[in-house]
Amino acid sequence: MWSLQILVNIFILHFLPIKSKGLTNPNVLIILVDDFRHLSEKYLDLPNIKKLADNGVNFKNTFVQQALCAPSRNSMLTGRRPDSLRLYDFYNYWRDAVANFTTLPQFFKENGYDTYSVGKIFHPGVSSNFTDDYPYSWSEYPYHPPTEKYKDAPVCKDRTRKTLKKNLICPVNILHQPGGTLPDIESLDAAINIISKRNSSKPFLLAVGFHKPHIPIKFPKEYLEWIPMYKVKPPKHPFMPQNMPIVSWHPWTDVRRRDDIHRLNISFPWGTMPYDWSLKIRQGYYAASAYVDDLIGQLISYVNMRKTVVVVTSDHGWSLGENGLWAKYSNFDVALKVPLIFSIPGQSPRSVDTPVELVDIFPTLVDYSNLPHKIPKCRSNQDKSLLCFQGKSLKSLITKSQMFGNYFAISQYPRPSVYPQKNSDKPHMKDIKIMGYSIRTKRYRYTEWVSFNNTLFTIDWNKHYGLELYDHLIDPEEANNLYLVSKYKNIKQYLSTLLRSHVNRNYN
């Protein structure tokens, strides 16, 4: 429910005219939603994100570098790929393991901005030095909501057992939760407090990380009413396709271990989700997404859009039963494709279908900061320059000054083995034996699963464990692997050459 103050804020900050397109050192607001896939379901209404997309620059083909929290977030925030950071799990800090690379917020902090982190921005733990990279990246110690400690607590009312459980699907009464609130609500309040009360003599960069719809899919129960079950559609291809390489499959162990799913006794590793539960999970995911959309709308109402560059995105997507898979941990579009919206003062709205990547966000925001800079392109993954980019600025696409070019996105995912096992979703560095490198053009996705040396960080392109080619013109669900179809032979060869040359260029 919108309060009178919020409505007043919306009128002042959104409807009063913009006097000038020239903006010196604009504020920057980054909204990073956890596990938030690119949602295109027509029956799902996300009005606040839709408003930002309709009034801003909406990149409709944006892909992450790895569908796992820590590698993806560190990649985005340093502008470097996982191979450069040598992080494919959660267990090293790039400043200690590789080099003292400059981060996006650090660049702004060192150039006169106040920088703030609220909620989940860096992945907490070893990969951000247990400090969310403070004090390098942030002017103040990052804020984490106090009730976050209950995120995996047994607080889900189980109708069958009449007890509190650690369920996957967890609609709750907020007043009955520990502290009488939820972590994302606390993060929203903290972010609004920063915007409303800070000293405005300096520009700011504020990064706000909302944790939902990350599992457990916990949200205020009233949002279920926004997504009636009769509207929820099942995945078109709910089973593993016959022509999917075994190495592409992952057993979604974090979903299986939740109390409500564990009781279903789904066989490991090939068992698929029962039909009714597929619908329940999809409904819960959409309801949690609607909850976060509401929080985003409340946050934006406090933002002066005439002086602020706003970015909305996610660290990766989430499979909702497509090809029998759930969660992230793969090289499929549903795990790699995320929203990316830029709201830039004075910039006309537009939609962009060109494939882009999360590593492009850092150089794009630098370009729009109006700060003096000459940041070079990284020479390779071995480039130890403290500040260089492996992505590219999207400014030319935003302004339409460059519409043509060989645009594509490169992603990757590690595996410990061909056959799925308990650690196939999240293998530790020492267990990684295979790396799946994937290239996505506007029409095709092509993936090679190849031998990977986890101590020398080398690739053997001659040792294959699986090949995949999907034509999005006829198969947007990526359920029909075409790598053996003769009419795609030249396409496969072209994409293989392009993928290898790009990865090898970064390695050399």
matplotlib code that plots the C-alpha trace (Angstrom):
import matplotlib.pyplot as plt

x = [0.0, 1.5, 1.6, 0.8, 4.5, 5.6, 3.0, 4.3, 7.9, 6.9, 5.3, 8.3, 11.0, 9.3, 6.9, 8.6, 10.5, 14.1, 15.8, 19.1, 20.5, 24.0, 24.6, 27.9, 28.8, 25.3, 24.3, 24.3, 21.8, 22.5, 19.6, 20.9, 18.2, 19.4, 18.6, 16.2, 15.8, 14.6, 10.9, 8.8, 5.6, 2.7, 0.5, 3.2, 2.7, 5.9, 4.7, 7.6, 10.3, 8.1, 7.9, 11.7, 12.1, 9.5, 11.0, 14.7, 17.0, 16.0, 18.6, 16.6, 19.5, 21.8, 23.9, 26.0, 29.5, 28.8, 25.4, 26.7, 26.5, 30.1, 31.8, 29.1, 29.1, 32.9, 33.0, 30.4, 31.9, 35.5, 34.6, 36.7, 35.7, 35.8, 39.0, 40.7, 39.7, 40.2, 37.0, 34.5, 33.3, 33.1, 36.5, 39.1, 39.5, 40.9, 43.1, 44.9, 44.7, 45.3, 45.9, 44.6, 42.0, 39.9, 36.2, 33.3, 32.4, 36.1, 36.6, 33.7, 34.9, 38.4, 36.9, 34.9, 31.8, 30.3, 29.7, 27.2, 26.4, 23.0, 22.0, 23.7, 26.1, 29.3, 28.8, 29.5, 32.4, 35.8, 35.2, 34.8, 37.3, 34.4, 33.9, 32.1, 35.4, 35.3, 37.1, 38.3, 34.9, 32.7, 32.7, 30.8, 30.7, 28.2, 24.7, 23.2, 19.7, 19.7, 17.0, 19.2, 20.5, 17.1, 17.1, 17.5, 15.7, 12.6, 10.0, 7.8, 4.4, 3.9, 0.2, 0.8, 3.0, 1.6, 5.2, 7.7, 10.0, 12.9, 10.7, 11.5, 8.2, 7.6, 4.8, 4.7, 2.9, 5.4, 4.3, 5.0, 8.6, 11.6, 11.8, 8.4, 9.9, 11.9, 15.5, 14.6, 12.2, 15.0, 17.3, 14.7, 14.4, 18.2, 18.5, 15.8, 17.5, 20.7, 19.0, 17.0, 19.5, 23.0, 24.9, 24.2, 27.3, 28.9, 27.5, 26.8, 26.9, 24.4, 24.1, 21.1, 20.9, 17.5, 17.8, 14.6, 13.6, 16.7, 15.7, 14.1, 11.3, 10.1, 7.8, 4.7, 1.8, -0.4, 1.7, 0.3, -3.0, -1.2, -0.3, -3.4, -2.5, -4.9, -2.6, 0.6, 1.8, 4.1, 7.5, 7.0, 9.8, 9.8, 12.1, 15.7, 16.0, 17.4, 20.1, 21.3, 24.9, 25.1, 27.6, 25.0, 22.7, 22.9, 21.0, 19.8, 20.8, 20.0, 16.4, 16.2, 17.4, 14.5, 12.1, 9.0, 10.9, 12.9, 9.7, 8.9, 11.8, 12.8, 15.4, 19.0, 20.3, 17.8, 14.5, 12.2, 9.8, 6.1, 3.8, 1.8, 5.0, 6.4, 3.4, 3.7, 7.4, 6.8, 3.9, 6.1, 9.0, 6.6, 5.1, 8.5, 9.4, 6.2, 7.3, 10.7, 9.1, 7.0, 10.1, 11.8, 8.9, 9.0, 12.8, 12.6, 10.0, 12.7, 15.2, 15.7, 15.6, 16.7, 20.1, 20.6, 21.6, 19.7, 20.7, 18.5, 19.9, 20.6, 23.6, 22.1, 18.8, 17.1, 15.7, 12.0, 11.7, 12.9, 14.5, 13.9, 16.3, 15.8, 18.0, 21.1, 24.3, 24.2, 24.9, 21.3, 19.6, 17.2, 20.2, 22.3, 19.8, 18.9, 17.2, 19.3, 17.7, 19.5, 17.5, 19.7, 18.7, 17.9, 18.2, 15.2, 13.6, 14.6, 14.8, 18.0, 18.1, 21.8, 23.5, 25.4, 27.1, 27.3, 31.0, 29.7, 28.1, 31.3, 32.6, 29.1, 28.7, 32.2, 31.3, 28.1, 29.9, 31.5, 34.7, 38.0, 39.3, 41.3, 40.7, 42.3, 41.0, 42.6, 45.1, 44.2, 43.2, 46.8, 46.7, 47.5, 46.7, 44.8, 42.2, 41.2, 38.1, 37.2, 33.7, 32.8, 30.8, 27.2, 27.0, 27.1, 24.1, 22.3, 22.6, 22.2, 25.6, 26.6, 24.0, 26.0, 28.9, 29.8, 28.1, 28.0, 28.1, 30.6, 29.7, 31.1, 30.3, 32.6, 31.9, 33.8, 32.7, 30.6, 28.2, 26.2, 27.2, 26.6, 29.0, 28.2, 26.2, 29.0, 32.3, 35.3, 38.3, 40.3, 37.5, 36.9, 37.9, 35.7, 34.7, 31.8, 32.4, 29.3, 28.8, 25.4, 24.7, 21.3, 20.1, 22.3, 23.8, 26.8, 28.6, 31.7, 32.5, 36.3, 39.0, 40.2, 43.3, 42.5, 46.1, 47.6, 44.3, 44.7, 42.1, 42.4, 40.0, 40.7, 39.2, 35.4, 32.8, 29.8, 28.8, 25.6, 24.0, 20.6, 18.7, 16.6, 14.6, 12.9, 13.8, 13.9, 13.6, 16.9, 15.4, 16.7, 20.5, 21.4, 25.2, 24.9, 22.4, 24.1, 22.6, 24.1, 27.6, 28.9, 27.2, 28.7, 32.2, 31.9, 30.6, 33.3, 36.0, 34.6, 34.2, 37.7, 39.4, 37.7, 38.5, 42.1, 42.6, 41.7, 44.0, 47.1]
y = [0.0, 3.3, 6.0, 9.7, 10.6, 8.0, 9.5, 13.0, 11.7, 10.1, 13.4, 15.6, 13.2, 11.8, 14.3, 17.7, 18.6, 17.8, 21.2, 19.9, 16.8, 17.7, 16.2, 16.6, 13.5, 12.0, 9.8, 6.1, 3.5, -0.1, -2.5, -6.1, -8.8, -12.3, -15.3, -13.1, -14.6, -12.6, -12.9, -12.7, -14.5, -12.4, -13.2, -12.0, -8.3, -6.5, -2.9, -1.1, -2.9, -2.6, 1.2, 1.5, -0.6, 1.4, 4.7, 3.6, 1.6, -2.0, -4.6, -7.7, -10.1, -9.7, -12.6, -13.3, -14.7, -17.7, -18.8, -18.8, -15.9, -15.2, -15.6, -13.6, -10.8, -10.4, -10.5, -7.8, -5.6, -5.8, -5.9, -9.1, -12.6, -15.6, -16.9, -13.6, -13.7, -17.5, -17.7, -20.4, -21.2, -19.2, -19.7, -17.1, -13.4, -11.9, -9.3, -12.2, -14.9, -12.9, -9.1, -6.0, -5.2, -2.1, -2.5, -0.5, 1.1, 1.6, 3.6, 5.9, 6.2, 7.1, 9.8, 11.7, 9.6, 8.4, 4.7, 2.5, -1.2, -2.4, -6.1, -8.6, -6.9, -8.8, -12.4, -12.5, -14.7, -15.6, -14.3, -10.7, -11.0, -11.4, -7.6, -7.2, -5.6, -2.8, -0.4, -0.6, -0.4, 1.4, 4.6, 3.0, -0.5, -2.5, -2.9, -6.4, -6.8, -8.2, -10.8, -12.2, -14.7, -16.4, -16.8, -20.6, -21.0, -23.3, -20.6, -22.0, -23.2, -26.7, -27.5, -31.3, -31.7, -28.7, -27.6, -25.1, -26.3, -25.3, -25.4, -24.3, -22.5, -20.3, -17.7, -16.1, -13.7, -11.0, -10.3, -13.9, -13.8, -13.2, -9.5, -9.0, -8.3, -9.7, -9.0, -7.3, -5.0, -4.0, -3.4, -1.2, 0.9, 1.2, 2.3, 4.9, 6.2, 6.7, 8.5, 10.7, 11.7, 11.7, 14.9, 15.8, 17.8, 14.8, 12.4, 8.9, 5.4, 3.2, -0.5, -2.2, -6.0, -7.7, -11.4, -12.7, -14.7, -16.7, -19.8, -20.4, -18.7, -16.8, -13.8, -12.1, -14.5, -11.9, -11.8, -15.3, -13.5, -11.6, -14.9, -17.1, -20.8, -21.0, -18.5, -20.4, -22.4, -25.4, -25.5, -26.6, -29.2, -30.5, -33.5, -33.9, -34.0, -37.1, -35.2, -33.2, -34.1, -35.7, -33.1, -30.3, -31.8, -30.7, -32.4, -29.2, -30.5, -27.2, -27.5, -31.3, -30.7, -28.4, -30.1, -29.9, -31.2, -33.8, -35.5, -36.1, -38.6, -37.6, -40.0, -38.7, -37.5, -37.9, -37.6, -34.8, -32.6, -33.8, -31.7, -30.2, -29.2, -27.6, -25.3, -24.6, -23.6, -21.5, -19.7, -19.1, -17.8, -15.4, -14.2, -13.6, -11.6, -9.5, -8.9, -7.6, -5.5, -3.8, -3.1, -1.6, 0.7, 2.0, 2.5, 4.4, 6.8, 8.3, 8.7, 11.9, 10.5, 13.8, 13.4, 9.6, 6.9, 3.8, 0.2, -2.8, -6.3, -9.7, -11.9, -14.8, -16.5, -19.6, -22.6, -23.2, -26.8, -26.2, -29.5, -30.9, -28.5, -26.2, -23.4, -22.1, -24.0, -24.4, -22.8, -22.6, -19.3, -19.5, -19.6, -17.0, -14.5, -11.6, -8.2, -5.2, -1.7, 1.6, 4.8, 7.7, 11.4, 12.9, 9.6, 8.6, 5.2, 2.4, -1.4, -3.2, -6.8, -6.9, -9.5, -7.9, -9.0, -8.1, -7.2, -4.3, -2.6, -1.2, 0.5, 1.8, 3.5, 5.0, 6.5, 8.1, 9.3, 12.3, 11.5, 11.8, 8.4, 6.5, 2.9, 0.4, -2.9, -5.9, -7.6, -11.1, -13.0, -12.7, -8.9, -7.7, -4.0, -2.7, -1.2, -2.5, -3.8, -7.2, -5.9, -2.9, 0.3, 0.1, 3.9, 3.6, 1.1, 3.3, 6.4, 4.5, 5.9, 2.3, -0.2, -2.8, -5.1, -8.6, -8.7, -11.8, -13.0, -15.5, -17.6, -20.6, -23.3, -25.8, -29.5, -32.1, -35.0, -35.9, -37.9, -35.8, -36.2, -34.5, -31.6, -31.1, -27.9, -26.2, -27.9, -26.5, -25.4, -28.5, -30.7, -28.9, -31.2, -29.8, -26.3, -25.6, -22.5, -21.0, -18.3, -16.6, -14.6, -13.0, -16.3, -19.1, -20.6, -22.9, -24.6, -26.8, -28.8, -29.3, -30.5, -28.0, -28.0, -26.5, -25.8, -24.5, -23.0, -24.4, -25.7, -28.7, -28.0, -31.4, -33.3, -32.9, -34.0, -32.5, -30.1, -28.1, -25.9, -24.3, -22.2, -19.7, -18.8, -22.2, -23.4, -20.6, -23.3, -24.9, -28.4, -29.5, -29.9, -29.4, -30.0, -33.2, -31.7, -31.4, -28.1, -26.4, -27.7, -24.3, -22.5, -24.8, -24.4, -20.6, -20.4, -22.9, -20.7, -17.6, -19.1, -20.5, -17.4, -15.2, -17.5, -18.1, -14.4, -13.7, -16.5, -15.5]
z = [0.0, -1.1, 1.6, 1.0, 1.5, -1.2, -3.6, -3.0, -3.6, -6.9, -8.1, -7.2, -8.4, -11.5, -13.0, -12.5, -15.7, -16.2, -16.9, -18.3, -19.9, -18.8, -15.4, -13.4, -11.5, -11.1, -8.2, -8.9, -7.6, -8.3, -7.5, -7.5, -7.1, -6.1, -8.4, -10.4, -13.9, -17.0, -16.6, -19.7, -18.5, -19.7, -16.7, -14.3, -13.4, -12.1, -12.5, -10.9, -12.9, -16.0, -15.5, -15.2, -18.3, -20.3, -19.3, -19.4, -21.6, -21.4, -22.4, -23.2, -23.9, -20.9, -19.7, -16.6, -16.7, -14.3, -12.8, -9.2, -6.7, -5.7, -9.1, -10.8, -8.3, -8.2, -11.9, -12.3, -9.6, -10.9, -14.6, -15.1, -16.0, -13.6, -15.3, -14.5, -10.9, -10.7, -8.7, -9.6, -6.1, -2.9, -1.4, -2.5, -2.3, -5.5, -3.7, -2.0, -4.7, -7.9, -7.6, -5.9, -8.6, -8.3, -8.0, -9.4, -6.0, -5.2, -8.4, -7.5, -3.9, -5.0, -7.3, -4.7, -4.3, -1.0, -1.5, 0.4, 0.4, 1.7, 1.7, -0.5, -3.0, -2.7, -1.7, 2.1, 3.3, 2.0, -1.5, -0.1, 2.8, 5.3, 5.0, 1.7, 0.5, 3.1, 3.4, -0.3, -1.9, 0.7, 2.6, 5.5, 6.8, 4.6, 6.1, 6.5, 7.9, 11.5, 10.7, 7.9, 10.5, 10.3, 6.5, 6.8, 10.1, 10.5, 10.2, 7.4, 8.6, 7.4, 7.0, 6.7, 9.8, 11.8, 12.7, 11.5, 8.8, 6.5, 3.4, -0.1, -0.5, 2.4, 2.4, 5.9, 8.1, 8.7, 12.2, 13.2, 11.9, 14.1, 14.7, 13.1, 9.7, 6.9, 5.8, 2.5, 4.3, 6.6, 3.7, 2.1, 5.2, 5.5, 1.9, 2.3, 5.4, 3.5, 0.6, 2.9, 5.6, 4.0, 3.4, -0.2, -0.8, -2.5, -5.1, -3.9, -5.2, -3.4, -4.1, -2.7, -2.8, -2.3, -1.4, -2.7, -4.8, -3.7, -1.8, 0.6, -1.4, 1.6, 1.2, 2.8, 2.1, 0.6, -2.5, -3.4, -4.2, -6.9, -8.6, -8.6, -9.3, -12.3, -14.2, -13.5, -16.5, -16.4, -18.2, -21.9, -21.5, -18.0, -18.6, -19.5, -23.4, -24.9, -26.7, -23.7, -22.7, -19.3, -18.1, -18.7, -16.1, -12.5, -9.6, -7.8, -4.4, -2.5, -3.7, -2.8, 0.8, 1.7, 4.0, 1.7, -1.3, 0.6, 1.6, -2.1, -2.2, -5.8, -7.0, -7.3, -9.7, -12.6, -10.9, -11.9, -9.9, -9.7, -11.8, -9.0, -7.2, -10.3, -10.4, -6.6, -7.0, -10.0, -8.2, -5.2, -7.3, -9.1, -5.8, -4.3, -7.5, -7.1, -3.5, -4.6, -7.3, -4.7, -2.6, -5.7, -6.3, -2.7, -3.0, -6.3, -4.9, -2.7, -5.6, -7.4, -10.9, -12.4, -10.7, -10.5, -12.8, -11.8, -12.7, -12.1, -12.6, -11.0, -10.4, -12.4, -13.4, -12.1, -13.8, -13.1, -14.3, -17.9, -19.2, -15.7, -14.0, -11.0, -9.5, -11.3, -11.9, -15.6, -19.0, -20.1, -20.9, -18.0, -15.6, -17.4, -18.7, -16.3, -16.5, -17.2, -17.1, -17.1, -16.1, -17.2, -16.8, -20.2, -22.0, -24.2, -23.5, -25.8, -25.9, -27.0, -28.2, -28.7, -26.4, -23.6, -20.3, -16.7, -17.1, -19.2, -16.3, -14.7, -17.9, -18.7, -15.3, -15.5, -18.9, -17.4, -14.3, -16.1, -14.1, -16.0, -16.9, -19.4, -18.4, -20.8, -22.0, -20.2, -22.3, -21.0, -17.9, -16.8, -16.9, -13.4, -14.0, -11.0, -13.3, -16.7, -18.2, -19.9, -20.7, -22.8, -22.3, -23.5, -24.0, -27.8, -27.7, -25.3, -27.4, -30.7, -31.9, -32.7, -33.8, -35.6, -34.5, -33.6, -30.2, -28.1, -24.5, -23.0, -19.9, -18.2, -15.6, -13.9, -13.2, -11.1, -13.3, -16.3, -14.3, -11.8, -8.2, -4.8, -5.6, -9.3, -8.5, -6.6, -7.0, -5.0, -7.0, -6.2, -7.6, -10.9, -13.8, -16.6, -17.7, -19.9, -22.0, -23.7, -26.3, -26.9, -30.0, -30.8, -32.4, -31.1, -27.9, -28.4, -25.5, -25.3, -22.1, -22.1, -19.8, -17.3, -15.1, -11.7, -10.7, -13.9, -15.1, -18.6, -21.1, -23.3, -26.2, -27.7, -24.8, -25.1, -22.6, -24.4, -27.2, -27.4, -30.1, -29.7, -32.3, -30.4, -33.5, -33.3, -29.8, -27.2, -24.4, -25.5, -25.5, -28.9, -29.1, -32.8, -32.8, -34.9, -37.4, -40.7, -41.8, -38.8, -39.4, -40.6, -37.8, -35.2, -36.7, -36.8, -33.2, -32.0, -33.6, -32.2, -28.7, -28.6, -30.0, -27.5, -24.5, -25.7, -26.3, -22.7, -21.5, -23.5]

ax = plt.figure().add_subplot(projection="3d")
ax.plot(x, y, z, "-o")
ax.set_aspect("equal")
plt.show()
